[in-house]
Amino acid sequence: MTFDLTIPAQLSAALLPDLLLMGGAMILMILAALRPESDRHQRTVGFASLALVAATIASVVWMAMRGDRAEMGGQIAVDGFRWMVDIVVLLGAAGTIALSIEHNVRDGITAAESHVLVLFAASGMMVLAAGRDLMVIFLGIEIMSIAVYVLAGLNRRSARSAEASLKYFLLGAFATGFLLYGIALVYGATGSTQLNVIGDAVYRLGLIDDPMLLIGVGLLLVGLGFKVAAAPFHMWAPDVYDGAPTPITAFMAATVKAAAFATFMRIWYESFYFAWAGWAKPVFWLAILTMVVGNVVALAQKNIKRMLAYSSIVHSGYLLVAVLAASAMASMAFTFYVLAYTLATFGAFAVVATMQPAGQTDARISDYEGLWHVRPWLATAMAVYLLALLGFPVFGGVGFFAKWYLVQAALSSRAPLAFITVVLVVTSVISAGYYLQVVRVMFMKPRPDDAVEPAPVGVLTRVVLAVTVVLILGLGLFPSRLVEITSTHGFRAYPYSPSLGVSLPMRER
């Protein structure tokens, strides 16, 4: 079906999955408020939230299989890239809720609204994936961010959680100012906030060197750089990731980053493709700084949550390479990478949540000493996740191919990025220093006599661990099917010039 987005009924139909999730979340919010806080009530709302996420995934798959699309233009996208990002976001939301149901009580959280906030955040991310207008994108960012600010401070008994929430809110509000000012300048330079119209204006009016446009692009880069935790806009991430409840940390590290990068890709590819020469160098150095800073600081970490936080920063640098490459292959590599990264990150934080003792906020790497001797399957799963994040062949599963396709995209881009590819490979080797350190501690050190026995793994946590390990290893053995899906559902809304009446696709080699 081809949607005419100027007709309200068809616009609503094109937003069916988003509206389903938002409407269901509102109903569950009322349900959550009807009874006092208790473990039983939060579990009930949690399982209802999982059912709603499953229904939303079904609606996304249904619309994707129908091959729905929208006429050129409009404020929202109806394309394969949107559906693929929606699936990643919804899988992340399901994983977060599943982990939270079992870990909330241990963290002192009995508010059923915690699961509903995850749904609201996910709905904002889906708006981000669909947005083809800067104002729609801003709306999605705010829906997502406000919910995540609250989620970071869910543990009201923890001062570190409150500090994390406050830091995230204050710095997020500051970054929002840059984002809005950037939108205003881009509007002033092009006369529109609609992405394809901006791209047409940049091409038709020759705005490649226009100061107002370039400053606006720079401010947007700062605002989005904060959302994806790219250096030097990353300073909030370690403290917030460390202070937030561990399932929420997984949600922020994987799903929030995936959604923010999805809108990053759409804006840069569709609006600023023809101004590539103006923004390529800043993104180039931003990616290098992010990869180097994240890796160097991660090597010194003794807390595994902070180590994974800096690891997340490093992966932002890798994904910035996909933005810089600006090609159809880079779009495929981005989608492939985001899915692999989400699986590995959720699995790693599921293990961290299991290993973290009740009532404690520290998650020391030394606590994992000799884990193989008491929880062999938990140690094996953690090793798979860390090797996937490292990009290790075979045992890292799909993580190796994620980096392989990213390197291929960089080398085959419109301006072959040999230097930044070398930096990507070298920093990946450096990252072995902290990923393999955890593996060494788990398998090669004895279990201390005074070590706290890890808590029993709950059923839902086992499901998350099993699914992520199977997908990482299975897709690593048979990556061709995932490549086919991500190629088919990669970014296809390339710049379009109505004045010329032709589509101007990106160069592919």
N, C-alpha and C positions, 0 to 999 in steps of 0.2 A: 504494500500500500504506500502511496505517495501522499504525505500529509501537506495540506495547505495551512501553514501556521498562522495565517491571518484570520482564519475561522476559529472562534473560541472552542467549539466542540472538538475540532480536530487537534487543536493545541492541547486540550485536556487529554485526548486519546494518546497523543505522543508522549505525554508526561505520566502515563498510567502507572508504571512502576514506582515513580517518585511519589505520586499522590497516594498510592496504596500504602507505602511505607509511612508517609507522614500521617495519613488518616489513622492507620492502625496504631501508630505511636501515641497519638492524642487520646485514643480510646484507652490504651494501656496506662497512660498517665493518670486518667481518672480512676481506673481500677486500682492502681498503686496507691492512690491517696485515700481510698475508701476504708482501708484497715490500718491498724497501728503497725509499726515496723516490727518485723519478726523474720526469722530464718525461713519459716514455712511460706510466708507471704512473698518474700523476695524470690524464692524458688519458683512459686507459681507464676509470678510475673515473668521470671526469666525463661521458663519453658514456653510461655505464651509468646514472648519476644522471639524465641528461636523459630516457632511456628510461623510468625509473621515474616521473618527473614526468609524462610523457605518458600513461602508463597510469593514473596517479591522476586526471589531468584527464578521461580517458575515463570513469572510474568516477563522477566527480562529475556529468558531463553526463548519464550514463545514469540516475543516481538523480534528477536534476532533471527530466529528460524524463518519467520515470514518474510524477511528481507525488507522490512519497513525502511523508508527513507523520507526526507523532507525536501521540498523544493529549495533551490539555491536561495540562500538568504534566511532571514528569520533569526529569532533570539535564542533558539535552542537547536541542538544537533540531533539528528536521528540517523546514526551511522554505526558501523561495527565497532569503532573505537570507543564510543560511549558505552555500548553493551559490554565490551570486554572489561573496561574499567569498573562498571557497575558490578560485574561478577566478582572482581577482586575485592571491591569495597564490601560487598555483602558477605563474602567468605570471611573477611576480617572481622566484621561485626558479629557473625555467628561464632567465630572462635573466641572473641572477647567475652561474649555473653556466657558461652559454655564454661570458660575458665572462671569467670566471676561467680557463677552460681555456686561453685564448690569452694572458692577461696575468699568470698566476701566475709563470711562469718569469722574465719581465722584472722582476717584483717580488721575485725571490729566494725564491719559495714553490714547493716541489716536493712538499709533503705531500698525498697523495691524500685524506686525511681532511678536507681543507678543503671538498670538495664534499658529503661526508656531513654535515658540521656544518650546511650550508645546508639539507639535507633535514630534519634534526632540528629546526632553527629553524622551518621551514615547517610541520612537523607540530604544533609547539606553537601556531602561529598558527591552524591549522585547529581545534585544540581550543578556542581562544579564540572562533572564529566559531561554534562549536557549543554553547559553555557556556551553560547556563541555571541554573547554581548557582554561587555565589561561590567555593566551594572548587574546583570544576572549572575555573573561570576562573583562579584563582590557580595551579593546576597547569599550565595552558596558558602562563601568563606565565612561570613558572619554566623550563619546557622551552624556550621561545623564548629567554629572556634568557640562560641559561647558555651556550647554543650561540653566541649573538651576542657575549657577552663574549669568548669564545675567538676568534671570527672577527675581531674588531676588532684583536687582537694577533697575527694570523697571520704577519705579516712579522717574523720573529725577528731580522733584521738591522737593523731600524729601531728606534731609541730612541723615536721619535715614535709608532710603532705600539704599543710596549709601554706608553708613557704613556697612550695613548688607551684601551687595554684596562683598565688599572688604574683610571683615572678612572671609566670606565663601570661597572666592577664595584663600586667603593666607593660611588658615588652611587646605583647601582641597588639595592644592598643597603639603603641608607638609605631609599630610596623604598619598598622592599618592606615595611619596618617600618610605615610609614604605611598601606600597603594592608592589611596584616594587622590592625592595630589598628582600622581602619575597618570591616573585615569583622566583627570581634568586637563592635563597638558596634552595628552594624546587626542582628546576630544577637540581641544583648541586647534591642534595642528591639522586634523583630518575632518573635523565636522561631524564625527559619528563615534558611537561607542560599540557599533556592531562590527564583529571581527572581519568579515569578508569585505565590508565597505571600507574599513581602515586599510586593509591590504590593497584594495583597488586604488584608494587615494594615494597611498605611498608610491604605487607604481605609476599611476597616471599623472600625478602632479610632481613627480620627481622629488619626493621629500626625504631621500636617503640621507642628505646632509643637513636637513632642517634642524636647527638647535632646539626648538620647542619639542619636536618629536623625540629627538635623541635624549633630552633630559627626562621626558615622560617615560621613555623606555627604561632609562636608568633607575628611575624611582620605582617603577613596577618590578624591576629586577631586585631591588632592595626589599620590597614588601614580600615578594614571593620567595626570595632567598631566606627570609626569616621563617616562613612556613615550612620550607624543606630543610631547615637547619644547615644551610651552607655557610662555611667560614667566609668572612668574619662575623656572620649573623647567627652563630651557633651557640653563643655563650649560655643561653637559657636551657639548652637541651640536657646536658648532664645532670643539673640540679633537678629539673622537672622530671626526667625519667627516673632518677633515683628516689625522689620523694613520692611519686604517684604510686597507687596500688599496681602491682606487677601486671595483671591483665590489661590495665589501662595503658601501662607503659608499652606493652606489645601493640596495642591499638594505635598509639601515637607514633611509634617507631615505624610501623609498617603501613597501616591503612591511611592515616593522615598524610604521610609522605607520598603514598601512591596517588591519592586524589589531588594533592597540591601539584605534583609533577605532571599529572594529566592535563590540568588546566594550563600549566606552564607551557607544555608542548603545543597545546591548541592555540594559545595566544601567539606564541613565537612563530609557529609554522604558518598560521593562517593570516595573521596581521602584519608581522614584521619580517616575513621571508625576504622580501625585496630590499629590506634595509639590513641584510645580513652583514654587510661590510661595516656597518656602524656599531653593531652590538657583538660581533664575533669575538673581538679582542677582550672586552670585559668578561664575557662568559668563559673564554679560554682561561684567563688568569684566575677567575673565581673557581673554576673546576680544579685547577692545579693546586691552589691554596687549600681548598677543601680536602682534597685527597691527602696532601702532605700533612697538614695540621692534625686532621683526625687520626691518622696513623701514628704520628709521633707521640701524641698525647695518650693514645690508647695503650701504647707499650708500657706506660708508667702506672697504669691503673691496677689497684688491688681489689676493687669492688667490681663484681661481674656486671652489675646493672650499669655502672658508669662506663665500663669497658664496652659493653654493647651499645651504649649511647654514642660513644665516639666512633664505634664501628658503623653506626647508622649515619653519622656525619660523613664518613668516608664514602659510603654508598651513594650519598647525595652527589658527591663529586663525580662518581662513575656515571650517574644518570645525567649530569650536566653535559657529559660528553655526547650523549644521545641528542640533547637539545642542540648542541653546537654542530653536530653532523648534518642536521636539517635535510633528511632524505627519507624516502619510503622505507629503506632498509633500517635506518635509525629508528623509525617508528615501530617496526617489527621487533627490533632488538630491545627497545624500551618496554614494550608490552610483555615480552618474554621475560625480561629481567625483573620487572615489577612482580610478576606472578611468582617467580622463583624466590625472590627476596622475601616476599610476604610469607610464603610457606616456611622458610628457614627461620625467619624472625619470630613468628608465632610459636614454632616448636621450641626454640631456644628459651623464650620467656616462659613457656609452659613448664619447662624443667626448672627454671629459676623460681617460679612461683611454688613449685612442689618442694624445692630444697630450702626455701626460706622459712625458718622456724616461726611459729605463731608468736605474735607480739613483738617481733624484731623487724627492724627496717634495714639492717646491714645485710648485704649479700656478698660475703667475701669469697674470693677465689679459693682461699685455703680451706673453706668448708667442703670443697669438692674433692679433697685429697682421698684417694682410695675408694672413690664412689663405685668403681667397678666391682669391688669385693662385696659390697652390700646391696647394690642396686644395678646389676650388670646391664639390664635392658635400658634403664634410664641413662646410664653412662654411654651406652652405644648410640642411643637416640641423640644425645647432646653432641656426640662426636660427629654424627651425620650432619646436624645443623651447622656446626662450626665449619666443617669442611665444605659445606655448600656455600656458606658466606665467603669462605676463602677462595672458592672456585677450583677446588681440588678435583682432578679427573677421577672418574669411576665412583669413588667413595663419597665424593661431594655431589654426586648425582647431577641434577639439572643445573646446579650452580656453576659448574664448569662451562656448560654450553651458553649460559646467560652471559658470561664474560667473553666467551669466544665470539658470539654474534655482535656484542658491543664493540669489540676490537675490529671486526670486519666492517661494521658500519662506519667507524671512524676512518678507517683506511680507504674506504670507497666513497667518502663524502665529496661534496662539490669542490672542496679544497682539502686534499688528503691531509689528515691530522696526524702525521707521523710522530711528532714530538710529544703530543699529549697522549698518544697511544703508548709510547715508551714509559711515560710517567704512570699511566694506568697499570701497566704490567709490573713496573718496579714497586709501586706502592702496594700492589696485590701480594708481591713477594714479602714485603715488609710486614704486611698484616699477618703473615704466618707466625710472626713472633708472639702475638698475643692469642691468636686462635689455637695454635698448637700447644701453647703453654697450658691452657685449660685441659686439653686432651692429655697432655703429659701428666698433669696433676691427678686426673681421674684414673689413669691406667697404670702409671709407673710409680706412684707413691703409696706407701702403706696407709691404712686408715688409722688416724690417731685414736688412742684409747679413750680420750675424753670427748670424742666427736659426738655430736647430737645425731641420733638416728633419724634419717629422713622420714617425713610423714608418709603414710600410705597414699598411693596415687588413686584419686577418685575416678569413677567410671567416665565422666565427661572429659576429664583431663587425659585419660587413657585414649579416648577416641581422638582427641586433638593430636596427641603424640603419634598414634598409629597412622592416622590419615596423612599427616604431614610427612612422616618418614616414607610411607609407601609412595606418595606422589613424588617426593624428591628423588628417590631411587628409581622408581618406575619411569618417570619422564626423562631421567638421565640415561636410561637404557634405550628408550624409544622416544627421542626428542622430535622426530620428524612430524608426528601428528600435532604437537604443540606449535611447531614452526608453521605448519599449514594454517592452524587456527589463528595465530597471531598475525600472520601475513594477510589473511583474509579480513581480519578485524582490526588491522592497523589503521593508522590515521590516513584518511582518504580525502578530507576536506582541504585540498590544496588551494593556494591562492587563485582567485578568480577575478577576471577583469570584465565587468559588464560593458565598459566602454569599448572593449575590443570584441566582446561576444565570444571569447574563447577561454577555456581553462588553461592555466599555465602550470603544468605539473613540475614537481621538483626533478632535478636531474638524477638519474639512476645509472649506475655503472655495473 
